[in-house]
Structures are given as structure tokens and as C-alpha cells.
Amino acid sequence: MSEHAAFSRDEVWSGLLPEFASTKYVLATGLRLIREGRFDTNKDAILATLAVGVEKLVKLAHGIMIVEAGGRWPAMGSTRDGWGHAVAKMERRLRANLLERLNDGSFEYDPLLRGMLATIDEDETWAMLVSALEVYATKGRFYRLDRLAGRVQEEGAPEEIWETAELGLWQNDRALRTLLGEDPDAFNKALSNVLADTVERFIVVICLTGMHGVIGADWGVRFGADLLPEHGLRFKYEARPSWGLRPA
């Protein structure tokens, strides 16, 4: 870290480092729930855990970028200002800010970093999943309690959005369709892993942009290194038109 790091000692020890650890643990728990859980019983737990984890990840990245650029940590509680719990809106803004930072600087792995961000932008499954997380975080946490109170939400249940993403995956994947007919248990496991890989890929991309200094030269790098999933580097980065990321 440089001598002129933007955070005070108290902010580091009482704020950043505990939040890094908390965010990594919450995200790891959400990924484990996807890979090991049955969606018919655990979907609410998955949505709750990942909604919190992705929101923490994105807000940390946003805040560090602002502070290391000379600003003050933003007040993140106001939906009016575009923060609140609008997870999908915030993560799109984050990726736009990262691309803007790439345009302003010279980074050693610039083409690869751009390609990784483009992969997320092109991932329709991720778009559906993060939309489900936003609906859950903003309105869906108490969807059924609201129904008991006579308030019916227009968006519908957040798990329905998640299930739409599941449906699109196996309808467009011949191997998954074959498994569904031959071995339902293997199908459920394979589908769970694809969904978890989709979420983990987003986390890995944000962390790697951090490790390469795009989020910030000091705590942006530490952020990326600390929050990188334990097996995050299992993803291969292929130099191809789509710059696809595939599990190794």
C-alpha cells in the first residue's frame, strides 16, 4: 500500500477488512447453497444470501473507487440516489465505471479486462439472476407477508424470475435436456453448477479488475485479492471474439 492510502487506520481495521471478510463469506455461502441445495426448499435462502453478498461486493467496489479517486465514501442508503438495494442497477453502473476507468488509464491486461467485462454484459443468465436478486432485495424479501397484508407486488415473486433463468438454461442446452430425461438427479446437480458458475464468474471478474488496479491502486487491489473466491482462478480466459470465460 502507498504512504498516501485514502483510508485511515481506523477505517481499515474497523470498516474495510471486516467487510471484506464478511462479504467473501456471505458470497461463498450463497454459492454453496446453490451447488448443494435443492431449489424447491432453499431458493429463499439462496436469494437472501446472494442478494446481500452481491450488494456488499458492488458497494465496496463503488466506494473504494470513489475514495481512491479523491472523493468521500458515498451515502449508500438512498434508493433515490441510485444506491439503496437496487443490486442490478448498481452492478451495471459499476461495470460502466470500470470501463470508463479502463478508457482513462493504461493497464497491462487492458484487452483481457475489457473482454471479461464484456462477457458479463453478454450473459443473459446473469442478467436474469441479478434481476431476481434486485427484486428480492427491494421488494421480495417480504413478498408473502405483503400478500397477507393485502399488498400484491406487480413484479411477482423473485423466485419466479430465477426459475425463468433456469428454464432458459436447460431449454438452450442439449446436454442438460438429455440429463433431464435420463437422470433427474444428475440434471439438478448440473443445472445448479451452471447457475453457481454464472454468479461466481461475475464475482471473479470484479475481483480480477480490482487486482489489476482498475478499482484503485491501493485498497482496490487488496479488495480484489481478498474477495477472490477460493477456486476463482479455475476459470479459463480464452482469447476469442466473445472472450468467453469457461470453467477449467
C-alpha positions as CSV (number, residue, x, y, z in Angstrom):
1,M,0.0,0.0,0.0
2,S,1.2,3.5,-0.7
3,E,2.0,6.0,2.0
4,H,-0.9,8.1,0.8
5,A,-3.7,5.4,1.0
6,A,-7.1,7.1,1.2
7,F,-8.4,5.3,4.3
8,S,-7.4,6.0,7.9
9,R,-6.2,3.2,10.1
10,D,-9.5,3.0,11.9
11,E,-11.4,2.9,8.7
12,V,-9.3,0.0,7.5
13,W,-9.4,-2.1,10.7
14,S,-13.0,-1.3,11.7
15,G,-14.5,-1.0,8.3
16,L,-12.8,-2.3,5.2
17,L,-11.1,-5.5,6.4
18,P,-14.1,-6.8,8.4
19,E,-16.4,-6.0,5.5
20,F,-14.0,-7.8,3.1
21,A,-14.2,-10.9,5.3
22,S,-18.0,-10.7,5.7
23,T,-18.7,-10.2,2.0
24,K,-16.4,-13.1,1.0
25,Y,-18.1,-15.4,3.5
26,V,-21.6,-14.4,2.5
27,L,-20.9,-14.9,-1.2
28,A,-19.2,-18.3,-0.5
29,T,-22.3,-19.4,1.5
30,G,-24.6,-18.4,-1.3
31,L,-22.6,-20.3,-3.9
32,R,-22.5,-23.3,-1.6
33,L,-26.3,-23.2,-1.2
34,I,-26.7,-23.2,-5.0
35,R,-24.4,-26.1,-5.5
36,E,-25.6,-28.3,-2.6
37,G,-29.2,-27.2,-2.1
38,R,-32.5,-28.2,-3.6
39,F,-34.2,-25.2,-5.1
40,D,-37.6,-26.4,-4.0
41,T,-36.6,-25.9,-0.4
42,N,-33.7,-23.5,-0.4
43,K,-34.5,-20.9,-3.0
44,D,-35.4,-18.2,-0.5
45,A,-32.2,-18.8,1.4
46,I,-30.2,-18.6,-1.8
47,L,-31.9,-15.3,-2.9
48,A,-31.4,-13.8,0.6
49,T,-27.8,-14.7,0.9
50,L,-26.7,-13.8,-2.6
51,A,-28.7,-10.5,-2.6
52,V,-26.8,-9.4,0.4
53,G,-23.4,-10.7,-0.8
54,V,-23.6,-9.2,-4.3
55,E,-24.8,-5.9,-2.8
56,K,-21.9,-5.8,-0.4
57,L,-19.4,-6.6,-3.2
58,V,-20.7,-4.0,-5.5
59,K,-21.0,-1.3,-2.9
60,L,-17.4,-2.0,-1.7
61,A,-16.1,-1.6,-5.2
62,H,-18.1,1.6,-5.8
63,G,-17.0,3.1,-2.6
64,I,-13.3,2.2,-3.0
65,M,-13.2,3.7,-6.5
66,I,-14.7,7.0,-5.3
67,V,-12.4,7.3,-2.2
68,E,-9.2,6.4,-4.1
69,A,-10.2,8.9,-6.7
70,G,-10.2,11.6,-4.0
71,G,-13.9,11.6,-3.1
72,R,-15.8,10.6,0.1
73,W,-17.4,7.3,0.8
74,P,-21.0,7.7,-0.6
75,A,-24.1,7.6,1.4
76,M,-25.4,4.2,0.2
77,G,-28.8,4.1,1.8
78,S,-30.8,6.2,-0.6
79,T,-32.5,4.5,-3.5
80,R,-33.2,7.9,-4.9
81,D,-29.5,8.4,-5.4
82,G,-29.2,5.0,-7.2
83,W,-27.9,3.0,-4.2
84,G,-30.3,1.5,-1.8
85,H,-30.8,-2.2,-2.6
86,A,-31.0,-1.8,-6.4
87,V,-28.4,-4.6,-7.0
88,A,-28.9,-4.9,-10.7
89,K,-28.8,-1.2,-11.3
90,M,-25.7,-0.8,-9.1
91,E,-23.8,-3.6,-10.8
92,R,-24.5,-2.2,-14.2
93,R,-23.2,1.2,-13.1
94,L,-20.1,-0.5,-11.6
95,R,-19.2,-2.2,-14.9
96,A,-19.8,1.1,-16.8
97,N,-17.5,2.8,-14.3
98,L,-14.8,0.2,-14.7
99,L,-14.9,0.5,-18.5
100,E,-14.6,4.3,-18.1
101,R,-11.6,3.8,-15.9
102,L,-10.0,1.5,-18.5
103,N,-10.6,4.2,-21.1
104,D,-8.8,6.8,-18.9
105,G,-5.8,4.7,-18.0
106,S,-3.2,2.3,-19.3
107,F,-3.5,-1.2,-17.8
108,E,-1.2,-4.1,-18.7
109,Y,-4.0,-6.5,-19.3
110,D,-6.4,-4.0,-20.8
111,P,-7.8,-6.2,-23.6
112,L,-8.4,-9.1,-21.3
113,L,-10.1,-7.0,-18.6
114,R,-12.4,-5.4,-21.3
115,G,-13.2,-8.9,-22.6
116,M,-14.1,-10.2,-19.2
117,L,-16.4,-7.3,-18.6
118,A,-18.0,-7.8,-22.0
119,T,-18.6,-11.4,-21.1
120,I,-20.7,-10.3,-18.2
121,D,-22.5,-7.8,-20.3
122,E,-23.4,-10.5,-22.8
123,D,-24.5,-13.1,-20.2
124,E,-28.3,-13.3,-20.4
125,T,-28.4,-15.8,-17.5
126,W,-26.5,-13.4,-15.2
127,A,-28.9,-10.6,-16.2
128,M,-31.9,-12.7,-15.1
129,L,-30.3,-13.9,-11.9
130,V,-29.2,-10.4,-10.8
131,S,-32.6,-9.1,-11.7
132,A,-34.1,-11.7,-9.3
133,L,-31.7,-10.6,-6.6
134,E,-32.7,-7.0,-7.0
135,V,-36.4,-7.8,-6.9
136,Y,-35.8,-9.9,-3.7
137,A,-33.6,-7.1,-2.1
138,T,-36.0,-4.3,-2.9
139,K,-39.4,-5.9,-2.5
140,G,-39.4,-9.6,-2.5
141,R,-37.9,-10.3,1.0
142,F,-41.4,-10.0,2.4
143,Y,-43.4,-10.9,-0.7
144,R,-45.7,-13.3,1.0
145,L,-46.0,-11.2,4.2
146,D,-47.1,-8.3,2.0
147,R,-49.8,-10.5,0.4
148,L,-51.1,-11.3,3.9
149,A,-51.3,-7.5,4.4
150,G,-53.3,-7.1,1.2
151,R,-50.4,-5.6,-0.8
152,V,-49.7,-7.5,-4.1
153,Q,-46.5,-6.7,-5.8
154,E,-46.5,-6.2,-9.5
155,E,-43.2,-7.8,-10.2
156,G,-44.3,-11.2,-8.8
157,A,-42.2,-13.5,-6.6
158,P,-38.4,-13.1,-7.1
159,E,-38.0,-16.9,-7.3
160,E,-40.2,-16.9,-10.5
161,I,-37.5,-14.7,-12.2
162,W,-34.8,-17.1,-11.0
163,E,-36.8,-20.0,-12.3
164,T,-37.2,-18.3,-15.7
165,A,-33.4,-18.2,-15.9
166,E,-33.2,-21.9,-15.1
167,L,-35.8,-22.7,-17.7
168,G,-33.9,-20.7,-20.4
169,L,-30.7,-22.5,-19.5
170,W,-31.9,-26.1,-19.9
171,Q,-34.1,-25.3,-22.9
172,N,-31.0,-24.0,-24.8
173,D,-28.5,-26.7,-23.6
174,R,-28.9,-30.1,-25.3
175,A,-26.7,-31.8,-22.6
176,L,-29.0,-30.6,-19.8
177,R,-32.1,-31.6,-21.7
178,T,-30.7,-35.1,-22.2
179,L,-29.9,-35.3,-18.5
180,L,-33.4,-34.2,-17.6
181,G,-34.8,-37.2,-19.4
182,E,-32.2,-39.7,-18.3
183,D,-31.2,-38.8,-14.8
184,P,-33.2,-36.1,-13.0
185,D,-30.8,-36.0,-10.0
186,A,-27.8,-35.5,-12.3
187,F,-29.7,-32.8,-14.1
188,N,-30.5,-30.9,-10.9
189,K,-26.8,-31.1,-10.0
190,A,-25.6,-30.0,-13.4
191,L,-28.1,-27.1,-13.5
192,S,-27.1,-26.0,-10.0
193,N,-23.4,-25.9,-11.0
194,V,-24.2,-23.8,-14.1
195,L,-26.1,-21.3,-12.1
196,A,-23.4,-21.1,-9.4
197,D,-20.7,-20.7,-12.1
198,T,-22.7,-17.8,-13.6
199,V,-22.7,-16.0,-10.3
200,E,-19.1,-16.9,-9.4
201,R,-17.9,-15.7,-12.8
202,F,-19.3,-12.2,-12.1
203,I,-17.6,-12.2,-8.7
204,V,-14.3,-13.3,-10.2
205,V,-14.4,-10.7,-13.0
206,I,-15.0,-7.9,-10.5
207,C,-12.2,-9.2,-8.2
208,L,-9.7,-9.5,-11.1
209,T,-10.4,-6.0,-12.2
210,G,-9.6,-5.0,-8.7
211,M,-6.4,-7.0,-8.5
212,H,-5.2,-5.3,-11.7
213,G,-5.7,-1.8,-10.2
214,V,-8.8,-0.7,-12.1
215,I,-10.8,-0.2,-8.9
216,G,-7.9,1.5,-7.2
217,A,-4.2,1.2,-6.8
218,D,-4.2,0.6,-3.1
219,W,-7.3,-0.8,-1.5
220,G,-8.8,-1.6,-4.8
221,V,-6.1,-4.2,-5.3
222,R,-6.5,-5.6,-1.8
223,F,-10.3,-5.7,-2.3
224,G,-9.8,-7.9,-5.4
225,A,-7.3,-10.2,-3.8
226,D,-9.2,-10.7,-0.5
227,L,-12.6,-11.3,-2.1
228,L,-11.5,-13.6,-5.0
229,P,-13.3,-16.9,-4.5
230,E,-11.1,-19.7,-3.3
231,H,-11.3,-21.5,-6.6
232,G,-11.8,-18.4,-8.7
233,L,-8.8,-18.9,-10.9
234,R,-10.3,-22.2,-12.2
235,F,-11.9,-20.1,-14.9
236,K,-10.1,-20.1,-18.2
237,Y,-9.9,-16.8,-20.2
238,E,-10.0,-17.6,-23.9
239,A,-8.9,-15.1,-26.5
240,R,-11.8,-15.4,-28.8
241,P,-14.4,-12.9,-30.2
242,S,-16.8,-13.4,-27.3
243,W,-13.9,-13.5,-24.8
244,G,-15.8,-16.3,-23.1
245,L,-15.0,-17.5,-19.6
246,R,-15.4,-21.2,-19.1
247,P,-14.7,-23.3,-16.0
248,A,-11.4,-25.2,-16.3
